[in-house]
Amino acid sequence: MVTESHKEEINTQLTLVARSIGNGNRLEILDCLTKGLRTAEELAVCLDISVANTYKHLQVLKTSGLVKAVVKKEQAYFQLTDVAVVRMLELIYEIGEGKSEQIDLQLDHLSPISKYELLDKVSSNLVTVIDVRSEKEFLRGHIPSALNIPLSSIDEKLKKIYRRKEVIAYCRGPYCTMAYEAVIKLRNFGFRARHLEVGFPEWKLAGLPVEEGFSDTGYNLSTEENMSMRKTVGYSILFIGLTLIVLTIIQYYMYANI
């Protein structure tokens, strides 16, 4: 039986959680941790604040039960306590978008694509998907068939992207600016481009297909490059075949005239 004192205690704990996320930096820390383990120093770089300040925010999040510390090879790392925290962030984003016209306008002007629509298009090979996160993050997991083209490398890797297909960019989460910047750059170069409405953590949490461990760098060719390579190989085989036929005919006439 839940008594009034129990109810007050529960409300106190819920209030503690609510207060812990009532800060932009702490929300950003949680968002960074959806990608995996991070040290306080890495989080400080991610937020562009001091390490001391980062530790203060982490302490608040630890007290509320949203974050925990783990030690690996004598190095302290921080991670989310469980996937329920990711779901909570998704709900916060969803409520925020629904209640704030400004957020809604900022997200909609680039025509985001839903994760289920993208899944259909990937399955039908109708789009080129690019992951603009770092190679390290890409290797830990990514959307199947995605090309790993970090934002800083887009200009020099345009040849990897098949122009005849729509390009879908994604990164670390619904508010990760790298995907938006990638879409704007691609559109400026004449590509049809949109961004995924969520990031990889939300895609994975939804139970959608993922791949791990493979980087496209230097190995994974775009559809356009694959087509070009196949044509080259095809022409080579045809040339070799014709050469063998000609040599066979020459040999036949040589022996016929002996």
Secondary structure, 3 states (H helix, E strand, C coil): CCCHHHHHHHHHHHHHHHHHCCCHHHHHHHHHHCCCCECHHHHHHHHCCCHHHHHHHHHHHHHCCCEEEEEECCEEEEEECCHHHHHHHHHHHHHHHHHCHHHHHHHHCCCCECHHHHHHHHHCCCEEEEECCCHHHHHHCECCCCEECCHHHCHHHHHHCCCCCEEEEECCCCCCHHHHHHHHHHHHCCCCEEEECCCHHHHHHCCCCCECCCCCCCCCCCHHHHHHHHHHHHHHHHHHHHHHHHHHHHHHHHHHCC
